[in-house]
Amino acid sequence: MTKPNVIEEKPISIYELKEELEKNKKKFTQLNFRAAKTDEHIDQFIQIKPKEGKELIKKLTELNIPRLRDVHIYKIADVMPHKIELVKLLFQGSPITISDDNCKKIVKVVEEYLPKKKPSDEKTEEKEE
């Protein structure tokens, strides 16, 4: 059995993955089973357009938060935490800590890209809490 060499490890967001799957759809007209399942899964979780996702990642990178790596930035862009508690929860299992001020900065940037809620959605959310 051969051992493949890893040349480069680079995180990608679900937005970039969605773009790549779209390119493959155009090229091959149909996705294979795994790619189709991945596309279906992404459609359930993607909240904004791929172009906006790239902008979000760029803005999060420009915040220059100490100890925040690319992997963390892409995870924030994928999950899009809209509350400080959610940002902290996202990093609970990792060895880094982020100050409240930096959490507020992250939430502020993410909120710019969140889809606008309809009044009926807000009422449903209040009942769930």
ZAMARDREN-421926 format. One line per field, with one value per residue: residue number from 1; residue in three letters; x, y, z of N, C-alpha, C in turn. Coordinates in Angstrom, 3 decimals, always signed. Example, Ala and Ser with C-alpha at 12.3 -4.5 7.8 and 13.67 -1.06 7.14 Angstrom:
BEGIN
num: [1	2]
residuo: [ALA	SER]
nc1: [+13.190	+12.850]
nc2: [-5.690	-2.250]
nc3: [+7.800	+7.080]
cac1: [+12.300	+13.670]
cac2: [-4.500	-1.060]
cac3: [+7.800	+7.140]
cc1: [+13.200	+12.900]
cc2: [-3.300	+0.030]
cc3: [+7.800	+7.870]
END
This chain:
BEGIN
num: [1	2	3	4	5	6	7	8	9	10	11	12	13	14	15	16	17	18	19	20	21	22	23	24	25	26	27	28	29	30	31	32	33	34	35	36	37	38	39	40	41	42	43	44	45	46	47	48	49	50	51	52	53	54	55	56	57	58	59	60	61	62	63	64	65	66	67	68	69	70	71	72	73	74	75	76	77	78	79	80	81	82	83	84	85	86	87	88	89	90	91	92	93	94	95	96	97	98	99	100	101	102	103	104	105	106	107	108	109	110	111	112	113	114	115	116	117	118	119	120	121	122	123	124	125	126	127	128	129]
residuo: [MET	THR	LYS	PRO	ASN	VAL	ILE	GLU	GLU	LYS	PRO	ILE	SER	ILE	TYR	GLU	LEU	LYS	GLU	GLU	LEU	GLU	LYS	ASN	LYS	LYS	LYS	PHE	THR	GLN	LEU	ASN	PHE	ARG	ALA	ALA	LYS	THR	ASP	GLU	HIS	ILE	ASP	GLN	PHE	ILE	GLN	ILE	LYS	PRO	LYS	GLU	GLY	LYS	GLU	LEU	ILE	LYS	LYS	LEU	THR	GLU	LEU	ASN	ILE	PRO	ARG	LEU	ARG	ASP	VAL	HIS	ILE	TYR	LYS	ILE	ALA	ASP	VAL	MET	PRO	HIS	LYS	ILE	GLU	LEU	VAL	LYS	LEU	LEU	PHE	GLN	GLY	SER	PRO	ILE	THR	ILE	SER	ASP	ASP	ASN	CYS	LYS	LYS	ILE	VAL	LYS	VAL	VAL	GLU	GLU	TYR	LEU	PRO	LYS	LYS	LYS	PRO	SER	ASP	GLU	LYS	THR	GLU	GLU	LYS	GLU	GLU]
nc1: [+0.838	+0.592	+1.902	+0.543	+1.945	+1.534	+1.275	+0.453	-1.460	-4.410	-6.978	-10.417	-13.422	-16.969	-18.161	-16.287	-16.012	-18.556	-18.491	-16.525	-17.825	-19.924	-18.501	-17.617	-20.080	-20.825	-18.763	-18.817	-21.477	-22.915	-22.733	-20.704	-21.681	-20.752	-19.976	-22.418	-23.912	-22.426	-22.842	-25.584	-25.650	-24.200	-25.952	-27.909	-26.714	-25.404	-25.419	-25.033	-24.048	-21.359	-19.496	-19.922	-19.138	-16.384	-15.686	-16.363	-14.497	-12.178	-12.551	-12.623	-10.033	-8.645	-9.102	-7.046	-6.732	-5.107	-3.444	-5.397	-5.911	-5.872	-7.464	-9.270	-10.544	-11.842	-13.591	-15.208	-16.404	-17.854	-19.665	-20.793	-21.241	-23.490	-23.603	-21.804	-21.455	-21.697	-19.416	-17.443	-18.132	-17.538	-14.774	-14.260	-13.288	-10.708	-7.220	-6.969	-7.755	-10.078	-10.474	-13.184	-13.581	-12.482	-14.185	-16.537	-15.860	-15.672	-18.330	-19.622	-18.650	-19.589	-22.357	-22.872	-23.086	-25.062	-28.147	-31.058	-33.675	-37.094	-40.027	-41.754	-40.005	-38.529	-40.413	-40.839	-38.317	-38.161	-40.092	-38.876	-36.724]
nc2: [-1.179	+2.170	+5.192	+8.264	+11.498	+14.408	+17.460	+20.055	+21.570	+23.176	+25.118	+25.247	+27.049	+26.373	+27.756	+28.059	+25.388	+24.866	+26.385	+24.950	+22.492	+23.319	+24.000	+21.453	+20.274	+21.615	+20.830	+17.974	+17.393	+15.823	+15.000	+12.692	+10.107	+10.717	+13.406	+14.541	+14.082	+15.632	+18.169	+18.388	+18.411	+20.757	+22.653	+22.721	+24.071	+26.366	+29.859	+32.262	+33.765	+32.394	+34.413	+36.430	+35.001	+34.760	+37.444	+37.834	+36.144	+37.501	+39.947	+39.030	+38.106	+40.489	+41.625	+40.937	+39.369	+38.252	+35.061	+33.807	+31.643	+30.677	+28.373	+28.717	+31.057	+30.275	+28.420	+30.083	+31.557	+29.518	+28.641	+30.980	+32.558	+34.490	+35.646	+36.573	+34.515	+32.270	+32.465	+32.050	+29.475	+28.112	+27.992	+26.568	+23.934	+24.179	+25.144	+27.915	+31.193	+33.827	+37.261	+39.197	+41.604	+41.065	+39.009	+40.454	+42.026	+40.051	+39.114	+41.434	+41.734	+39.347	+39.698	+41.584	+40.076	+38.240	+36.807	+38.795	+38.645	+37.681	+39.200	+37.174	+35.060	+35.949	+35.865	+33.128	+32.301	+33.528	+32.067	+29.567	+29.989]
nc3: [+0.000	-0.838	+0.519	+0.600	+0.011	+1.854	+0.558	+1.052	+3.605	+3.827	+5.069	+3.981	+3.390	+3.771	+1.800	-0.241	-0.863	-1.840	-4.209	-5.639	-5.950	-7.585	-9.888	-10.609	-11.156	-13.491	-15.164	-15.225	-15.461	-13.664	-10.221	-8.314	-5.933	-3.253	-3.497	-4.218	-1.894	-0.130	-1.247	-0.836	+1.957	+2.506	+1.432	+3.376	+5.455	+4.592	+4.701	+3.438	+0.280	-1.732	-2.538	-0.645	+1.570	+1.189	+1.466	+4.138	+5.414	+4.715	+6.075	+8.725	+8.960	+8.722	+11.188	+12.845	+15.244	+18.117	+18.193	+16.703	+14.178	+10.647	+10.453	+12.551	+11.776	+9.418	+10.504	+12.068	+10.011	+8.761	+10.750	+11.707	+14.249	+16.120	+18.572	+21.537	+23.365	+21.758	+20.184	+22.096	+22.864	+20.553	+20.639	+22.888	+23.136	+22.235	+22.696	+22.766	+23.968	+23.777	+24.126	+25.576	+24.225	+21.695	+20.945	+20.687	+18.480	+16.508	+16.438	+15.602	+12.972	+11.819	+12.063	+10.096	+7.827	+8.215	+7.173	+6.801	+9.162	+9.001	+10.426	+11.377	+11.814	+14.014	+16.084	+16.302	+17.148	+19.670	+21.080	+21.207	+22.932]
cac1: [+0.000	+1.403	+1.614	+0.566	+2.617	+0.734	+2.083	+0.016	-2.733	-4.976	-8.420	-11.329	-14.737	-18.038	-18.481	-15.348	-16.363	-19.757	-18.041	-15.836	-18.839	-20.636	-17.622	-17.666	-21.398	-20.779	-17.783	-19.194	-22.947	-23.514	-21.769	-20.739	-22.521	-20.229	-20.028	-23.823	-24.289	-21.751	-23.562	-26.869	-25.355	-23.814	-27.146	-28.658	-26.017	-24.875	-26.322	-24.801	-23.470	-19.904	-18.755	-20.018	-18.338	-14.987	-15.550	-16.408	-13.199	-11.198	-12.749	-12.214	-8.566	-8.173	-9.240	-5.747	-6.919	-3.957	-3.558	-6.477	-5.307	-6.768	-8.424	-10.293	-11.288	-12.736	-14.635	-16.126	-17.165	-18.773	-20.698	-21.364	-21.808	-24.026	-23.579	-20.494	-21.437	-21.478	-18.006	-16.689	-18.459	-16.823	-13.372	-14.200	-12.473	-9.355	-6.371	-6.860	-8.803	-10.288	-11.027	-14.552	-13.516	-12.275	-15.433	-17.480	-15.437	-16.051	-19.795	-19.992	-18.359	-20.501	-23.717	-22.986	-23.341	-26.198	-29.351	-32.063	-34.794	-38.453	-40.661	-42.328	-38.894	-38.147	-41.400	-40.581	-37.087	-38.478	-40.824	-37.932	-35.870]
cac2: [+0.000	+3.375	+6.262	+9.547	+12.626	+15.623	+18.576	+21.275	+21.538	+24.518	+25.030	+25.946	+27.248	+25.688	+28.590	+27.676	+24.026	+24.980	+26.843	+23.843	+21.517	+23.899	+23.842	+20.040	+20.019	+22.109	+20.071	+16.574	+17.390	+15.145	+14.708	+11.319	+9.948	+11.471	+14.833	+14.934	+14.122	+16.799	+19.332	+18.400	+18.805	+22.169	+23.454	+22.850	+24.910	+27.603	+30.960	+33.391	+33.397	+32.170	+35.679	+37.074	+34.177	+35.161	+38.778	+37.633	+35.598	+38.585	+40.903	+38.388	+38.072	+41.862	+41.998	+40.661	+38.926	+37.417	+33.604	+33.302	+31.144	+30.489	+27.308	+29.304	+32.046	+29.538	+27.825	+31.174	+31.856	+28.409	+28.553	+32.327	+32.816	+35.853	+36.078	+36.393	+33.187	+31.287	+32.548	+31.386	+28.058	+27.598	+27.773	+25.920	+22.729	+24.451	+25.739	+29.377	+31.988	+35.090	+38.245	+39.642	+42.657	+40.424	+38.298	+41.471	+42.388	+38.935	+39.116	+42.600	+41.436	+38.277	+40.251	+42.293	+39.113	+37.373	+37.154	+39.524	+37.801	+38.181	+39.340	+35.896	+34.243	+36.417	+35.373	+31.703	+32.181	+33.892	+30.970	+28.475	+30.314]
cac3: [+0.000	-0.933	+1.461	-0.112	+0.635	+1.978	+0.086	+1.709	+4.308	+3.815	+5.323	+3.075	+3.997	+3.048	+0.640	-1.286	-1.238	-2.671	-5.530	-6.299	-6.344	-8.725	-11.052	-10.995	-11.763	-14.862	-15.929	-15.389	-15.537	-12.510	-9.171	-7.824	-4.750	-2.101	-3.795	-4.178	-0.481	+0.435	-1.753	-0.136	+3.341	+2.492	+1.179	+4.623	+6.421	+4.025	+5.018	+2.542	-1.013	-1.663	-2.648	+0.666	+2.474	+1.006	+2.061	+5.590	+5.813	+4.576	+7.172	+9.978	+8.936	+8.923	+12.594	+13.468	+16.625	+18.495	+18.303	+15.850	+12.943	+9.504	+10.761	+13.407	+10.982	+8.524	+11.340	+12.400	+8.790	+8.502	+11.786	+11.812	+15.582	+16.179	+19.974	+22.161	+23.989	+20.696	+19.791	+23.162	+22.783	+19.387	+21.000	+24.193	+23.068	+21.745	+23.729	+22.706	+24.612	+23.079	+25.057	+25.285	+23.202	+20.398	+20.636	+20.213	+17.122	+15.633	+16.318	+14.810	+11.569	+11.384	+11.955	+8.817	+6.758	+8.517	+6.420	+7.582	+9.583	+8.838	+11.739	+11.805	+12.294	+15.334	+17.029	+16.469	+17.920	+21.033	+21.689	+21.431	+24.078]
cc1: [+0.887	+0.955	+1.660	+1.299	+1.661	+1.626	+1.743	-1.322	-3.241	-6.475	-9.212	-12.674	-15.786	-18.427	-17.566	-15.634	-17.588	-19.390	-17.367	-16.829	-19.646	-19.805	-17.653	-18.997	-21.403	-19.872	-18.258	-20.702	-23.632	-22.414	-21.831	-21.501	-22.042	-20.310	-21.467	-24.315	-23.667	-22.470	-24.905	-26.688	-25.024	-25.042	-27.976	-28.028	-25.524	-25.904	-26.185	-24.182	-21.953	-19.080	-18.756	-19.199	-16.863	-14.722	-15.516	-15.066	-12.128	-11.320	-12.342	-10.693	-8.000	-8.319	-7.933	-5.871	-5.765	-4.338	-4.676	-5.872	-6.358	-7.855	-9.584	-11.170	-12.281	-13.880	-15.665	-17.004	-18.183	-19.956	-21.464	-22.034	-22.245	-24.153	-22.198	-20.378	-21.164	-20.036	-17.157	-16.916	-17.710	-15.376	-13.195	-13.291	-11.052	-8.541	-6.273	-8.017	-8.872	-10.966	-12.444	-14.571	-13.351	-13.502	-16.478	-17.148	-15.869	-17.547	-20.253	-19.772	-19.331	-21.910	-23.936	-23.424	-24.510	-27.402	-30.359	-33.232	-36.111	-39.066	-41.244	-41.239	-38.487	-39.112	-41.172	-39.352	-37.333	-39.195	-39.889	-37.067	-36.679]
cc2: [+1.249	+4.387	+7.582	+10.612	+13.811	+16.786	+19.849	+21.028	+22.966	+24.400	+25.743	+26.068	+26.470	+26.469	+28.250	+26.260	+24.022	+25.417	+25.721	+22.773	+22.017	+23.776	+22.400	+19.666	+20.447	+21.250	+18.649	+16.355	+16.687	+14.833	+13.234	+11.278	+10.799	+12.977	+15.339	+15.030	+15.331	+18.072	+19.487	+18.874	+20.292	+23.058	+23.663	+23.871	+26.245	+28.719	+32.151	+32.882	+33.223	+33.458	+36.414	+36.318	+34.538	+36.535	+38.677	+37.122	+36.685	+39.576	+40.309	+38.334	+39.451	+42.330	+41.804	+40.308	+37.993	+35.946	+33.001	+32.929	+31.004	+29.449	+27.866	+30.279	+31.346	+28.893	+28.882	+31.488	+30.764	+28.415	+29.866	+32.578	+34.274	+36.373	+35.785	+34.993	+32.099	+31.288	+31.814	+29.883	+27.387	+27.237	+27.065	+24.688	+22.960	+25.174	+27.272	+30.023	+33.321	+36.049	+38.639	+40.715	+42.061	+39.615	+39.268	+41.897	+41.313	+38.953	+40.282	+42.352	+40.388	+38.818	+41.012	+41.353	+38.179	+37.778	+37.835	+38.608	+38.494	+38.309	+38.019	+34.962	+34.646	+35.908	+33.887	+31.489	+32.516	+32.764	+29.814	+28.725	+30.183]
cc3: [+0.000	+0.109	+0.716	+0.701	+0.683	+1.618	+0.849	+2.407	+4.386	+4.072	+4.235	+3.779	+3.205	+1.799	-0.535	-1.781	-2.147	-4.086	-6.307	-6.764	-7.549	-10.005	-11.555	-11.631	-13.222	-15.741	-16.230	-15.513	-14.371	-11.505	-8.787	-6.490	-3.579	-2.323	-3.743	-2.736	+0.219	+0.023	-1.037	+1.308	+3.422	+2.314	+2.443	+5.566	+5.893	+4.224	+4.078	+1.247	-0.876	-1.730	-1.308	+1.703	+2.397	+1.627	+3.586	+6.096	+5.749	+5.733	+8.521	+10.078	+9.252	+10.366	+13.364	+14.948	+16.980	+18.647	+17.448	+14.496	+11.855	+9.789	+11.586	+12.632	+10.056	+9.305	+11.740	+11.191	+8.482	+9.472	+11.935	+13.167	+15.712	+17.617	+20.544	+22.761	+22.955	+20.205	+20.829	+23.127	+21.635	+19.725	+22.339	+24.200	+22.610	+22.819	+23.683	+23.456	+23.885	+24.055	+24.634	+24.194	+21.808	+19.985	+20.089	+18.781	+16.127	+15.379	+15.437	+13.323	+11.035	+11.180	+10.655	+7.693	+7.032	+7.676	+7.340	+7.892	+9.305	+10.231	+12.254	+12.353	+13.710	+16.393	+17.320	+17.348	+19.383	+21.763	+22.035	+22.654	+25.328]
END
